[in-house]
Structure formats: C-alpha cells, structure tokens
Amino acid sequence: MTEAAARIDVWLWRARFFKTRSIAARFVDEGRVRITRAGAESRLDKASRPVRPGDSLVFALGGRVFAVRVEALGERRGPPAEARALYAALDA
C-alpha cells in the first residue's frame, strides 16, 4: 500500500507560499524547511523529499515564521482559498 505523498517543492508551490516551483525547490535545497513526522524532527535538504498529510512544517519566509500542518496534498495550484485548505496554521 502506497501512502499518499507529494514532493515538498510542489506542495509549497500549490499552497501558494512561493510564486514558482523552482523558487520553492531552491528554498528547500538551502535547508530552510524543518519537518516533524511521527514526533521526529528533521531538516529537509532536497526538493524531492515527500510530504504527507499530518506532517508539520516550520520555515521562515519574508521575515515571518510559518508553522503549518499539512492537511491535504492538492491536485493543482488553485486559487488562494483552495490553497489555504491544504494546511492549518499551528499556534506558536
């Protein structure tokens, strides 16, 4: 059984944190995203790493720190309302 997953760069782009997928990939390649899965925290170092619903992500972007939980993977890069349904903000 294959668990649903998406590349982290694709997910960040679909969730509209980045304007292009290549910018998202470069951001991840620089090691600027931390993921918590099943209680274990690690730093993502490749844009091809998978992200799954239930994972928590922490990253700083534009002077703000984002802590979000992945709720859905999405099928496309839709309008902002659709993108916001892909994640839930975690209180700091």
PyMOL Python script that loads the backbone (N, CA, C, O; Angstrom):
from pymol import cmd

cmd.read_pdbstr("""\
ATOM      1  N   MET A   1       0.844  -1.190   0.000  1.00  0.00           N
ATOM      2  CA  MET A   1       0.000   0.000   0.000  1.00  0.00           C
ATOM      3  C   MET A   1       0.883   1.246   0.000  1.00  0.00           C
ATOM      4  O   MET A   1       1.776   1.378   0.837  1.00  0.00           O
ATOM      5  N   THR A   2       0.638   2.136  -0.917  1.00  0.00           N
ATOM      6  CA  THR A   2       1.416   3.353  -1.027  1.00  0.00           C
ATOM      7  C   THR A   2       0.668   4.488  -0.355  1.00  0.00           C
ATOM      8  O   THR A   2      -0.482   4.779  -0.681  1.00  0.00           O
ATOM      9  N   GLU A   3       1.338   5.114   0.579  1.00  0.00           N
ATOM     10  CA  GLU A   3       0.727   6.245   1.273  1.00  0.00           C
ATOM     11  C   GLU A   3       0.816   7.477   0.385  1.00  0.00           C
ATOM     12  O   GLU A   3       1.822   7.684  -0.293  1.00  0.00           O
ATOM     13  N   ALA A   4      -0.224   8.292   0.386  1.00  0.00           N
ATOM     14  CA  ALA A   4      -0.246   9.494  -0.440  1.00  0.00           C
ATOM     15  C   ALA A   4       0.845  10.458   0.007  1.00  0.00           C
ATOM     16  O   ALA A   4       1.014  10.711   1.200  1.00  0.00           O
ATOM     17  N   ALA A   5       1.575  10.987  -0.955  1.00  0.00           N
ATOM     18  CA  ALA A   5       2.643  11.933  -0.659  1.00  0.00           C
ATOM     19  C   ALA A   5       2.851  12.831  -1.871  1.00  0.00           C
ATOM     20  O   ALA A   5       2.459  12.492  -2.988  1.00  0.00           O
ATOM     21  N   ALA A   6       3.475  13.985  -1.631  1.00  0.00           N
ATOM     22  CA  ALA A   6       3.818  14.914  -2.707  1.00  0.00           C
ATOM     23  C   ALA A   6       5.215  15.454  -2.433  1.00  0.00           C
ATOM     24  O   ALA A   6       5.658  15.503  -1.286  1.00  0.00           O
ATOM     25  N   ARG A   7       5.896  15.854  -3.481  1.00  0.00           N
ATOM     26  CA  ARG A   7       7.204  16.500  -3.312  1.00  0.00           C
ATOM     27  C   ARG A   7       7.003  17.778  -2.510  1.00  0.00           C
ATOM     28  O   ARG A   7       6.003  18.476  -2.682  1.00  0.00           O
ATOM     29  N   ILE A   8       7.960  18.084  -1.628  1.00  0.00           N
ATOM     30  CA  ILE A   8       7.831  19.277  -0.797  1.00  0.00           C
ATOM     31  C   ILE A   8       7.809  20.553  -1.633  1.00  0.00           C
ATOM     32  O   ILE A   8       7.070  21.482  -1.307  1.00  0.00           O
ATOM     33  N   ASP A   9       8.597  20.620  -2.699  1.00  0.00           N
ATOM     34  CA  ASP A   9       8.588  21.843  -3.511  1.00  0.00           C
ATOM     35  C   ASP A   9       7.247  22.033  -4.217  1.00  0.00           C
ATOM     36  O   ASP A   9       6.759  23.157  -4.333  1.00  0.00           O
ATOM     37  N   VAL A  10       6.657  20.945  -4.686  1.00  0.00           N
ATOM     38  CA  VAL A  10       5.352  21.024  -5.344  1.00  0.00           C
ATOM     39  C   VAL A  10       4.284  21.449  -4.338  1.00  0.00           C
ATOM     40  O   VAL A  10       3.433  22.283  -4.646  1.00  0.00           O
ATOM     41  N   TRP A  11       4.331  20.876  -3.137  1.00  0.00           N
ATOM     42  CA  TRP A  11       3.327  21.213  -2.129  1.00  0.00           C
ATOM     43  C   TRP A  11       3.424  22.691  -1.724  1.00  0.00           C
ATOM     44  O   TRP A  11       2.404  23.374  -1.629  1.00  0.00           O
ATOM     45  N   LEU A  12       4.640  23.180  -1.488  1.00  0.00           N
ATOM     46  CA  LEU A  12       4.807  24.586  -1.110  1.00  0.00           C
ATOM     47  C   LEU A  12       4.299  25.525  -2.208  1.00  0.00           C
ATOM     48  O   LEU A  12       3.738  26.582  -1.919  1.00  0.00           O
ATOM     49  N   TRP A  13       4.497  25.134  -3.453  1.00  0.00           N
ATOM     50  CA  TRP A  13       4.020  25.932  -4.594  1.00  0.00           C
ATOM     51  C   TRP A  13       2.492  25.875  -4.670  1.00  0.00           C
ATOM     52  O   TRP A  13       1.844  26.905  -4.852  1.00  0.00           O
ATOM     53  N   ARG A  14       1.915  24.680  -4.533  1.00  0.00           N
ATOM     54  CA  ARG A  14       0.447  24.544  -4.572  1.00  0.00           C
ATOM     55  C   ARG A  14      -0.214  25.305  -3.434  1.00  0.00           C
ATOM     56  O   ARG A  14      -1.300  25.859  -3.600  1.00  0.00           O
ATOM     57  N   ALA A  15       0.447  25.331  -2.272  1.00  0.00           N
ATOM     58  CA  ALA A  15      -0.111  26.030  -1.108  1.00  0.00           C
ATOM     59  C   ALA A  15       0.139  27.535  -1.194  1.00  0.00           C
ATOM     60  O   ALA A  15      -0.216  28.281  -0.281  1.00  0.00           O
ATOM     61  N   ARG A  16       0.745  27.974  -2.285  1.00  0.00           N
ATOM     62  CA  ARG A  16       0.970  29.383  -2.593  1.00  0.00           C
ATOM     63  C   ARG A  16       1.895  30.086  -1.624  1.00  0.00           C
ATOM     64  O   ARG A  16       1.737  31.282  -1.381  1.00  0.00           O
ATOM     65  N   PHE A  17       2.866  29.364  -1.061  1.00  0.00           N
ATOM     66  CA  PHE A  17       3.898  30.023  -0.275  1.00  0.00           C
ATOM     67  C   PHE A  17       4.959  30.610  -1.199  1.00  0.00           C
ATOM     68  O   PHE A  17       5.663  31.550  -0.830  1.00  0.00           O
ATOM     69  N   PHE A  18       5.069  30.044  -2.415  1.00  0.00           N
ATOM     70  CA  PHE A  18       6.053  30.512  -3.395  1.00  0.00           C
ATOM     71  C   PHE A  18       5.382  30.735  -4.738  1.00  0.00           C
ATOM     72  O   PHE A  18       4.429  30.045  -5.100  1.00  0.00           O
ATOM     73  N   LYS A  19       5.900  31.718  -5.473  1.00  0.00           N
ATOM     74  CA  LYS A  19       5.323  32.076  -6.762  1.00  0.00           C
ATOM     75  C   LYS A  19       5.623  31.032  -7.833  1.00  0.00           C
ATOM     76  O   LYS A  19       4.799  30.788  -8.715  1.00  0.00           O
ATOM     77  N   THR A  20       6.807  30.413  -7.757  1.00  0.00           N
ATOM     78  CA  THR A  20       7.172  29.385  -8.730  1.00  0.00           C
ATOM     79  C   THR A  20       7.696  28.149  -8.007  1.00  0.00           C
ATOM     80  O   THR A  20       8.157  28.228  -6.868  1.00  0.00           O
ATOM     81  N   ARG A  21       7.620  27.026  -8.674  1.00  0.00           N
ATOM     82  CA  ARG A  21       8.114  25.782  -8.097  1.00  0.00           C
ATOM     83  C   ARG A  21       9.633  25.813  -7.976  1.00  0.00           C
ATOM     84  O   ARG A  21      10.182  25.262  -7.021  1.00  0.00           O
ATOM     85  N   SER A  22      10.323  26.446  -8.925  1.00  0.00           N
ATOM     86  CA  SER A  22      11.783  26.492  -8.861  1.00  0.00           C
ATOM     87  C   SER A  22      12.270  27.308  -7.662  1.00  0.00           C
ATOM     88  O   SER A  22      13.295  26.974  -7.067  1.00  0.00           O
ATOM     89  N   ILE A  23      11.553  28.370  -7.303  1.00  0.00           N
ATOM     90  CA  ILE A  23      11.916  29.147  -6.114  1.00  0.00           C
ATOM     91  C   ILE A  23      11.707  28.290  -4.870  1.00  0.00           C
ATOM     92  O   ILE A  23      12.536  28.305  -3.960  1.00  0.00           O
ATOM     93  N   ALA A  24      10.613  27.548  -4.826  1.00  0.00           N
ATOM     94  CA  ALA A  24      10.344  26.650  -3.697  1.00  0.00           C
ATOM     95  C   ALA A  24      11.431  25.587  -3.594  1.00  0.00           C
ATOM     96  O   ALA A  24      11.891  25.279  -2.494  1.00  0.00           O
ATOM     97  N   ALA A  25      11.846  25.023  -4.730  1.00  0.00           N
ATOM     98  CA  ALA A  25      12.880  23.989  -4.731  1.00  0.00           C
ATOM     99  C   ALA A  25      14.198  24.543  -4.208  1.00  0.00           C
ATOM    100  O   ALA A  25      14.874  23.884  -3.418  1.00  0.00           O
ATOM    101  N   ARG A  26      14.570  25.740  -4.634  1.00  0.00           N
ATOM    102  CA  ARG A  26      15.823  26.350  -4.174  1.00  0.00           C
ATOM    103  C   ARG A  26      15.766  26.607  -2.667  1.00  0.00           C
ATOM    104  O   ARG A  26      16.753  26.393  -1.963  1.00  0.00           O
ATOM    105  N   PHE A  27      14.612  27.066  -2.169  1.00  0.00           N
ATOM    106  CA  PHE A  27      14.411  27.329  -0.742  1.00  0.00           C
ATOM    107  C   PHE A  27      14.637  26.046   0.071  1.00  0.00           C
ATOM    108  O   PHE A  27      15.306  26.070   1.104  1.00  0.00           O
ATOM    109  N   VAL A  28      14.073  24.932  -0.403  1.00  0.00           N
ATOM    110  CA  VAL A  28      14.217  23.645   0.290  1.00  0.00           C
ATOM    111  C   VAL A  28      15.659  23.153   0.194  1.00  0.00           C
ATOM    112  O   VAL A  28      16.211  22.666   1.181  1.00  0.00           O
ATOM    113  N   ASP A  29      16.274  23.275  -0.980  1.00  0.00           N
ATOM    114  CA  ASP A  29      17.656  22.824  -1.166  1.00  0.00           C
ATOM    115  C   ASP A  29      18.628  23.548  -0.237  1.00  0.00           C
ATOM    116  O   ASP A  29      19.672  23.001   0.120  1.00  0.00           O
ATOM    117  N   GLU A  30      18.289  24.770   0.152  1.00  0.00           N
ATOM    118  CA  GLU A  30      19.134  25.536   1.078  1.00  0.00           C
ATOM    119  C   GLU A  30      18.948  25.080   2.520  1.00  0.00           C
ATOM    120  O   GLU A  30      19.599  25.612   3.419  1.00  0.00           O
ATOM    121  N   GLY A  31      18.069  24.100   2.757  1.00  0.00           N
ATOM    122  CA  GLY A  31      17.860  23.559   4.103  1.00  0.00           C
ATOM    123  C   GLY A  31      17.059  24.475   5.004  1.00  0.00           C
ATOM    124  O   GLY A  31      17.269  24.481   6.217  1.00  0.00           O
ATOM    125  N   ARG A  32      16.154  25.241   4.444  1.00  0.00           N
ATOM    126  CA  ARG A  32      15.416  26.236   5.219  1.00  0.00           C
ATOM    127  C   ARG A  32      14.044  25.762   5.680  1.00  0.00           C
ATOM    128  O   ARG A  32      13.256  26.564   6.181  1.00  0.00           O
ATOM    129  N   VAL A  33      13.739  24.468   5.520  1.00  0.00           N
ATOM    130  CA  VAL A  33      12.445  23.928   5.946  1.00  0.00           C
ATOM    131  C   VAL A  33      12.683  22.772   6.920  1.00  0.00           C
ATOM    132  O   VAL A  33      13.462  21.862   6.634  1.00  0.00           O
ATOM    133  N   ARG A  34      12.006  22.815   8.074  1.00  0.00           N
ATOM    134  CA  ARG A  34      12.057  21.716   9.032  1.00  0.00           C
ATOM    135  C   ARG A  34      10.729  20.981   8.991  1.00  0.00           C
ATOM    136  O   ARG A  34       9.670  21.594   8.857  1.00  0.00           O
ATOM    137  N   ILE A  35      10.796  19.664   9.108  1.00  0.00           N
ATOM    138  CA  ILE A  35       9.589  18.832   9.079  1.00  0.00           C
ATOM    139  C   ILE A  35       9.541  17.998  10.349  1.00  0.00           C
ATOM    140  O   ILE A  35      10.568  17.524  10.835  1.00  0.00           O
ATOM    141  N   THR A  36       8.332  17.824  10.883  1.00  0.00           N
ATOM    142  CA  THR A  36       8.125  16.921  12.014  1.00  0.00           C
ATOM    143  C   THR A  36       7.130  15.870  11.557  1.00  0.00           C
ATOM    144  O   THR A  36       5.993  16.179  11.199  1.00  0.00           O
ATOM    145  N   ARG A  37       7.581  14.621  11.575  1.00  0.00           N
ATOM    146  CA  ARG A  37       6.735  13.498  11.164  1.00  0.00           C
ATOM    147  C   ARG A  37       6.859  12.432  12.241  1.00  0.00           C
ATOM    148  O   ARG A  37       7.963  12.007  12.579  1.00  0.00           O
ATOM    149  N   ALA A  38       5.728  12.004  12.775  1.00  0.00           N
ATOM    150  CA  ALA A  38       5.695  10.959  13.812  1.00  0.00           C
ATOM    151  C   ALA A  38       6.612  11.314  14.984  1.00  0.00           C
ATOM    152  O   ALA A  38       7.290  10.443  15.530  1.00  0.00           O
ATOM    153  N   GLY A  39       6.632  12.600  15.370  1.00  0.00           N
ATOM    154  CA  GLY A  39       7.407  13.038  16.519  1.00  0.00           C
ATOM    155  C   GLY A  39       8.879  13.264  16.259  1.00  0.00           C
ATOM    156  O   GLY A  39       9.581  13.744  17.148  1.00  0.00           O
ATOM    157  N   ALA A  40       9.377  12.938  15.079  1.00  0.00           N
ATOM    158  CA  ALA A  40      10.795  13.115  14.757  1.00  0.00           C
ATOM    159  C   ALA A  40      10.966  14.343  13.872  1.00  0.00           C
ATOM    160  O   ALA A  40      10.351  14.441  12.810  1.00  0.00           O
ATOM    161  N   GLU A  41      11.803  15.279  14.313  1.00  0.00           N
ATOM    162  CA  GLU A  41      12.029  16.498  13.545  1.00  0.00           C
ATOM    163  C   GLU A  41      13.308  16.385  12.737  1.00  0.00           C
ATOM    164  O   GLU A  41      14.317  15.877  13.226  1.00  0.00           O
ATOM    165  N   SER A  42      13.265  16.856  11.506  1.00  0.00           N
ATOM    166  CA  SER A  42      14.462  16.857  10.668  1.00  0.00           C
ATOM    167  C   SER A  42      14.394  18.029   9.710  1.00  0.00           C
ATOM    168  O   SER A  42      13.343  18.641   9.524  1.00  0.00           O
ATOM    169  N   ARG A  43      15.524  18.329   9.110  1.00  0.00           N
ATOM    170  CA  ARG A  43      15.606  19.423   8.146  1.00  0.00           C
ATOM    171  C   ARG A  43      15.546  18.825   6.753  1.00  0.00           C
ATOM    172  O   ARG A  43      16.274  17.882   6.443  1.00  0.00           O
ATOM    173  N   LEU A  44      14.672  19.375   5.907  1.00  0.00           N
ATOM    174  CA  LEU A  44      14.574  18.899   4.531  1.00  0.00           C
ATOM    175  C   LEU A  44      15.718  19.494   3.726  1.00  0.00           C
ATOM    176  O   LEU A  44      15.987  20.693   3.805  1.00  0.00           O
ATOM    177  N   ASP A  45      16.392  18.648   2.949  1.00  0.00           N
ATOM    178  CA  ASP A  45      17.566  19.101   2.206  1.00  0.00           C
ATOM    179  C   ASP A  45      17.438  18.915   0.699  1.00  0.00           C
ATOM    180  O   ASP A  45      18.308  19.347  -0.058  1.00  0.00           O
ATOM    181  N   LYS A  46      16.362  18.277   0.262  1.00  0.00           N
ATOM    182  CA  LYS A  46      16.147  18.058  -1.169  1.00  0.00           C
ATOM    183  C   LYS A  46      14.694  18.344  -1.512  1.00  0.00           C
ATOM    184  O   LYS A  46      13.782  18.003  -0.759  1.00  0.00           O
ATOM    185  N   ALA A  47      14.494  18.977  -2.668  1.00  0.00           N
ATOM    186  CA  ALA A  47      13.142  19.338  -3.100  1.00  0.00           C
ATOM    187  C   ALA A  47      12.289  18.115  -3.393  1.00  0.00           C
ATOM    188  O   ALA A  47      11.062  18.207  -3.431  1.00  0.00           O
ATOM    189  N   SER A  48      12.930  16.968  -3.602  1.00  0.00           N
ATOM    190  CA  SER A  48      12.181  15.755  -3.940  1.00  0.00           C
ATOM    191  C   SER A  48      11.669  15.013  -2.708  1.00  0.00           C
ATOM    192  O   SER A  48      10.968  14.010  -2.847  1.00  0.00           O
ATOM    193  N   ARG A  49      12.002  15.480  -1.519  1.00  0.00           N
ATOM    194  CA  ARG A  49      11.539  14.789  -0.304  1.00  0.00           C
ATOM    195  C   ARG A  49      10.018  14.824  -0.229  1.00  0.00           C
ATOM    196  O   ARG A  49       9.401  15.834  -0.568  1.00  0.00           O
ATOM    197  N   PRO A  50       9.408  13.719   0.218  1.00  0.00           N
ATOM    198  CA  PRO A  50       7.938  13.685   0.276  1.00  0.00           C
ATOM    199  C   PRO A  50       7.377  14.365   1.519  1.00  0.00           C
ATOM    200  O   PRO A  50       8.003  14.389   2.579  1.00  0.00           O
ATOM    201  N   VAL A  51       6.194  14.907   1.358  1.00  0.00           N
ATOM    202  CA  VAL A  51       5.437  15.458   2.477  1.00  0.00           C
ATOM    203  C   VAL A  51       4.072  14.776   2.443  1.00  0.00           C
ATOM    204  O   VAL A  51       3.511  14.543   1.372  1.00  0.00           O
ATOM    205  N   ARG A  52       3.545  14.458   3.626  1.00  0.00           N
ATOM    206  CA  ARG A  52       2.287  13.727   3.724  1.00  0.00           C
ATOM    207  C   ARG A  52       1.320  14.470   4.640  1.00  0.00           C
ATOM    208  O   ARG A  52       1.752  15.241   5.497  1.00  0.00           O
ATOM    209  N   PRO A  53       0.034  14.251   4.473  1.00  0.00           N
ATOM    210  CA  PRO A  53      -0.925  14.849   5.417  1.00  0.00           C
ATOM    211  C   PRO A  53      -0.589  14.431   6.851  1.00  0.00           C
ATOM    212  O   PRO A  53      -0.313  13.262   7.121  1.00  0.00           O
ATOM    213  N   GLY A  54      -0.617  15.400   7.756  1.00  0.00           N
ATOM    214  CA  GLY A  54      -0.272  15.154   9.151  1.00  0.00           C
ATOM    215  C   GLY A  54       1.121  15.640   9.496  1.00  0.00           C
ATOM    216  O   GLY A  54       1.429  15.827  10.673  1.00  0.00           O
ATOM    217  N   ASP A  55       1.986  15.852   8.486  1.00  0.00           N
ATOM    218  CA  ASP A  55       3.330  16.379   8.739  1.00  0.00           C
ATOM    219  C   ASP A  55       3.231  17.840   9.166  1.00  0.00           C
ATOM    220  O   ASP A  55       2.334  18.562   8.731  1.00  0.00           O
ATOM    221  N   SER A  56       4.157  18.267  10.018  1.00  0.00           N
ATOM    222  CA  SER A  56       4.244  19.667  10.417  1.00  0.00           C
ATOM    223  C   SER A  56       5.487  20.275   9.785  1.00  0.00           C
ATOM    224  O   SER A  56       6.554  19.662   9.778  1.00  0.00           O
ATOM    225  N   LEU A  57       5.343  21.479   9.257  1.00  0.00           N
ATOM    226  CA  LEU A  57       6.457  22.174   8.620  1.00  0.00           C
ATOM    227  C   LEU A  57       6.699  23.501   9.330  1.00  0.00           C
ATOM    228  O   LEU A  57       5.754  24.167   9.754  1.00  0.00           O
ATOM    229  N   VAL A  58       7.968  23.882   9.458  1.00  0.00           N
ATOM    230  CA  VAL A  58       8.334  25.181  10.020  1.00  0.00           C
ATOM    231  C   VAL A  58       9.370  25.800   9.088  1.00  0.00           C
ATOM    232  O   VAL A  58      10.369  25.167   8.746  1.00  0.00           O
ATOM    233  N   PHE A  59       9.119  27.046   8.682  1.00  0.00           N
ATOM    234  CA  PHE A  59      10.081  27.756   7.838  1.00  0.00           C
ATOM    235  C   PHE A  59       9.862  29.261   7.979  1.00  0.00           C
ATOM    236  O   PHE A  59       8.766  29.715   8.309  1.00  0.00           O
ATOM    237  N   ALA A  60      10.917  30.019   7.726  1.00  0.00           N
ATOM    238  CA  ALA A  60      10.848  31.474   7.775  1.00  0.00           C
ATOM    239  C   ALA A  60      10.833  31.996   6.350  1.00  0.00           C
ATOM    240  O   ALA A  60      11.627  31.575   5.509  1.00  0.00           O
ATOM    241  N   LEU A  61       9.916  32.921   6.092  1.00  0.00           N
ATOM    242  CA  LEU A  61       9.758  33.453   4.741  1.00  0.00           C
ATOM    243  C   LEU A  61       9.309  34.905   4.835  1.00  0.00           C
ATOM    244  O   LEU A  61       8.295  35.205   5.465  1.00  0.00           O
ATOM    245  N   GLY A  62      10.053  35.797   4.215  1.00  0.00           N
ATOM    246  CA  GLY A  62       9.679  37.204   4.212  1.00  0.00           C
ATOM    247  C   GLY A  62       9.602  37.819   5.593  1.00  0.00           C
ATOM    248  O   GLY A  62       8.741  38.662   5.846  1.00  0.00           O
ATOM    249  N   GLY A  63      10.487  37.412   6.491  1.00  0.00           N
ATOM    250  CA  GLY A  63      10.507  37.969   7.834  1.00  0.00           C
ATOM    251  C   GLY A  63       9.467  37.387   8.771  1.00  0.00           C
ATOM    252  O   GLY A  63       9.344  37.832   9.912  1.00  0.00           O
ATOM    253  N   ARG A  64       8.718  36.396   8.306  1.00  0.00           N
ATOM    254  CA  ARG A  64       7.714  35.741   9.151  1.00  0.00           C
ATOM    255  C   ARG A  64       8.053  34.276   9.294  1.00  0.00           C
ATOM    256  O   ARG A  64       8.601  33.666   8.375  1.00  0.00           O
ATOM    257  N   VAL A  65       7.729  33.706  10.448  1.00  0.00           N
ATOM    258  CA  VAL A  65       7.924  32.274  10.671  1.00  0.00           C
ATOM    259  C   VAL A  65       6.580  31.589  10.488  1.00  0.00           C
ATOM    260  O   VAL A  65       5.588  31.964  11.113  1.00  0.00           O
ATOM    261  N   PHE A  66       6.559  30.589   9.631  1.00  0.00           N
ATOM    262  CA  PHE A  66       5.347  29.821   9.380  1.00  0.00           C
ATOM    263  C   PHE A  66       5.479  28.453  10.035  1.00  0.00           C
ATOM    264  O   PHE A  66       6.475  27.758   9.834  1.00  0.00           O
ATOM    265  N   ALA A  67       4.479  28.068  10.814  1.00  0.00           N
ATOM    266  CA  ALA A  67       4.391  26.728  11.383  1.00  0.00           C
ATOM    267  C   ALA A  67       3.033  26.193  10.942  1.00  0.00           C
ATOM    268  O   ALA A  67       1.993  26.659  11.406  1.00  0.00           O
ATOM    269  N   VAL A  68       3.053  25.215  10.047  1.00  0.00           N
ATOM    270  CA  VAL A  68       1.807  24.699   9.476  1.00  0.00           C
ATOM    271  C   VAL A  68       1.770  23.177   9.522  1.00  0.00           C
ATOM    272  O   VAL A  68       2.805  22.510   9.525  1.00  0.00           O
ATOM    273  N   ARG A  69       0.559  22.648   9.559  1.00  0.00           N
ATOM    274  CA  ARG A  69       0.348  21.201   9.456  1.00  0.00           C
ATOM    275  C   ARG A  69      -0.251  20.925   8.086  1.00  0.00           C
ATOM    276  O   ARG A  69      -1.207  21.585   7.678  1.00  0.00           O
ATOM    277  N   VAL A  70       0.302  19.963   7.385  1.00  0.00           N
ATOM    278  CA  VAL A  70      -0.196  19.594   6.063  1.00  0.00           C
ATOM    279  C   VAL A  70      -1.528  18.870   6.244  1.00  0.00           C
ATOM    280  O   VAL A  70      -1.594  17.839   6.913  1.00  0.00           O
ATOM    281  N   GLU A  71      -2.584  19.412   5.650  1.00  0.00           N
ATOM    282  CA  GLU A  71      -3.919  18.823   5.745  1.00  0.00           C
ATOM    283  C   GLU A  71      -4.280  18.025   4.495  1.00  0.00           C
ATOM    284  O   GLU A  71      -4.974  17.012   4.576  1.00  0.00           O
ATOM    285  N   ALA A  72      -3.803  18.488   3.340  1.00  0.00           N
ATOM    286  CA  ALA A  72      -4.103  17.834   2.064  1.00  0.00           C
ATOM    287  C   ALA A  72      -2.953  18.102   1.103  1.00  0.00           C
ATOM    288  O   ALA A  72      -2.147  19.006   1.325  1.00  0.00           O
ATOM    289  N   LEU A  73      -2.881  17.317   0.038  1.00  0.00           N
ATOM    290  CA  LEU A  73      -1.794  17.457  -0.928  1.00  0.00           C
ATOM    291  C   LEU A  73      -2.168  18.334  -2.115  1.00  0.00           C
ATOM    292  O   LEU A  73      -1.301  18.986  -2.698  1.00  0.00           O
ATOM    293  N   GLY A  74      -3.422  18.358  -2.473  1.00  0.00           N
ATOM    294  CA  GLY A  74      -3.865  19.167  -3.603  1.00  0.00           C
ATOM    295  C   GLY A  74      -3.574  18.484  -4.930  1.00  0.00           C
ATOM    296  O   GLY A  74      -2.666  17.658  -5.032  1.00  0.00           O
ATOM    297  N   GLU A  75      -4.335  18.831  -5.922  1.00  0.00           N
ATOM    298  CA  GLU A  75      -4.174  18.282  -7.267  1.00  0.00           C
ATOM    299  C   GLU A  75      -3.558  19.294  -8.215  1.00  0.00           C
ATOM    300  O   GLU A  75      -2.997  18.930  -9.248  1.00  0.00           O
ATOM    301  N   ARG A  76      -3.669  20.581  -7.853  1.00  0.00           N
ATOM    302  CA  ARG A  76      -3.210  21.645  -8.738  1.00  0.00           C
ATOM    303  C   ARG A  76      -2.904  22.875  -7.908  1.00  0.00           C
ATOM    304  O   ARG A  76      -3.124  22.889  -6.697  1.00  0.00           O
ATOM    305  N   ARG A  77      -2.393  23.909  -8.565  1.00  0.00           N
ATOM    306  CA  ARG A  77      -2.198  25.194  -7.895  1.00  0.00           C
ATOM    307  C   ARG A  77      -3.434  26.022  -8.167  1.00  0.00           C
ATOM    308  O   ARG A  77      -3.541  26.689  -9.196  1.00  0.00           O
ATOM    309  N   GLY A  78      -4.349  25.971  -7.249  1.00  0.00           N
ATOM    310  CA  GLY A  78      -5.628  26.635  -7.434  1.00  0.00           C
ATOM    311  C   GLY A  78      -5.647  28.029  -6.846  1.00  0.00           C
ATOM    312  O   GLY A  78      -4.603  28.579  -6.499  1.00  0.00           O
ATOM    313  N   PRO A  79      -6.844  28.605  -6.734  1.00  0.00           N
ATOM    314  CA  PRO A  79      -6.987  29.943  -6.158  1.00  0.00           C
ATOM    315  C   PRO A  79      -6.606  29.943  -4.675  1.00  0.00           C
ATOM    316  O   PRO A  79      -6.536  28.884  -4.052  1.00  0.00           O
ATOM    317  N   PRO A  80      -6.360  31.129  -4.110  1.00  0.00           N
ATOM    318  CA  PRO A  80      -5.924  31.216  -2.712  1.00  0.00           C
ATOM    319  C   PRO A  80      -6.800  30.463  -1.714  1.00  0.00           C
ATOM    320  O   PRO A  80      -6.276  29.854  -0.782  1.00  0.00           O
ATOM    321  N   ALA A  81      -8.110  30.491  -1.885  1.00  0.00           N
ATOM    322  CA  ALA A  81      -8.997  29.788  -0.955  1.00  0.00           C
ATOM    323  C   ALA A  81      -8.732  28.282  -0.992  1.00  0.00           C
ATOM    324  O   ALA A  81      -8.741  27.617   0.044  1.00  0.00           O
ATOM    325  N   GLU A  82      -8.499  27.759  -2.181  1.00  0.00           N
ATOM    326  CA  GLU A  82      -8.189  26.332  -2.327  1.00  0.00           C
ATOM    327  C   GLU A  82      -6.820  26.025  -1.720  1.00  0.00           C
ATOM    328  O   GLU A  82      -6.639  24.973  -1.107  1.00  0.00           O
ATOM    329  N   ALA A  83      -5.869  26.921  -1.882  1.00  0.00           N
ATOM    330  CA  ALA A  83      -4.532  26.721  -1.336  1.00  0.00           C
ATOM    331  C   ALA A  83      -4.555  26.709   0.195  1.00  0.00           C
ATOM    332  O   ALA A  83      -3.850  25.915   0.818  1.00  0.00           O
ATOM    333  N   ARG A  84      -5.360  27.585   0.800  1.00  0.00           N
ATOM    334  CA  ARG A  84      -5.433  27.626   2.265  1.00  0.00           C
ATOM    335  C   ARG A  84      -6.010  26.350   2.850  1.00  0.00           C
ATOM    336  O   ARG A  84      -5.769  26.047   4.019  1.00  0.00           O
ATOM    337  N   ALA A  85      -6.763  25.599   2.069  1.00  0.00           N
ATOM    338  CA  ALA A  85      -7.331  24.329   2.553  1.00  0.00           C
ATOM    339  C   ALA A  85      -6.280  23.228   2.625  1.00  0.00           C
ATOM    340  O   ALA A  85      -6.547  22.162   3.178  1.00  0.00           O
ATOM    341  N   LEU A  86      -5.094  23.466   2.080  1.00  0.00           N
ATOM    342  CA  LEU A  86      -4.038  22.456   2.086  1.00  0.00           C
ATOM    343  C   LEU A  86      -3.289  22.399   3.410  1.00  0.00           C
ATOM    344  O   LEU A  86      -2.579  21.429   3.676  1.00  0.00           O
ATOM    345  N   TYR A  87      -3.439  23.439   4.256  1.00  0.00           N
ATOM    346  CA  TYR A  87      -2.691  23.474   5.509  1.00  0.00           C
ATOM    347  C   TYR A  87      -3.507  24.138   6.610  1.00  0.00           C
ATOM    348  O   TYR A  87      -4.484  24.844   6.359  1.00  0.00           O
ATOM    349  N   ALA A  88      -3.064  23.884   7.841  1.00  0.00           N
ATOM    350  CA  ALA A  88      -3.639  24.536   9.015  1.00  0.00           C
ATOM    351  C   ALA A  88      -2.496  25.161   9.795  1.00  0.00           C
ATOM    352  O   ALA A  88      -1.478  24.512  10.033  1.00  0.00           O
ATOM    353  N   ALA A  89      -2.656  26.415  10.193  1.00  0.00           N
ATOM    354  CA  ALA A  89      -1.614  27.101  10.951  1.00  0.00           C
ATOM    355  C   ALA A  89      -1.530  26.494  12.360  1.00  0.00           C
ATOM    356  O   ALA A  89      -2.546  26.198  12.989  1.00  0.00           O
ATOM    357  N   LEU A  90      -0.302  26.322  12.829  1.00  0.00           N
ATOM    358  CA  LEU A  90      -0.073  25.827  14.187  1.00  0.00           C
ATOM    359  C   LEU A  90       0.264  27.021  15.063  1.00  0.00           C
ATOM    360  O   LEU A  90       1.083  27.857  14.681  1.00  0.00           O
ATOM    361  N   ASP A  91      -0.355  27.111  16.233  1.00  0.00           N
ATOM    362  CA  ASP A  91      -0.061  28.223  17.137  1.00  0.00           C
ATOM    363  C   ASP A  91       1.336  28.063  17.712  1.00  0.00           C
ATOM    364  O   ASP A  91       1.740  26.965  18.097  1.00  0.00           O
ATOM    365  N   ALA A  92       2.058  29.151  17.766  1.00  0.00           N
ATOM    366  CA  ALA A  92       3.463  29.101  18.226  1.00  0.00           C
ATOM    367  C   ALA A  92       3.538  28.874  19.722  1.00  0.00           C
ATOM    368  O   ALA A  92       4.632  28.805  20.282  1.00  0.00           O
TER     369      ALA A  92
END
""", "prot")
cmd.dss("prot")
cmd.show_as("cartoon", "prot")
cmd.util.cbc("prot")
cmd.orient("prot")
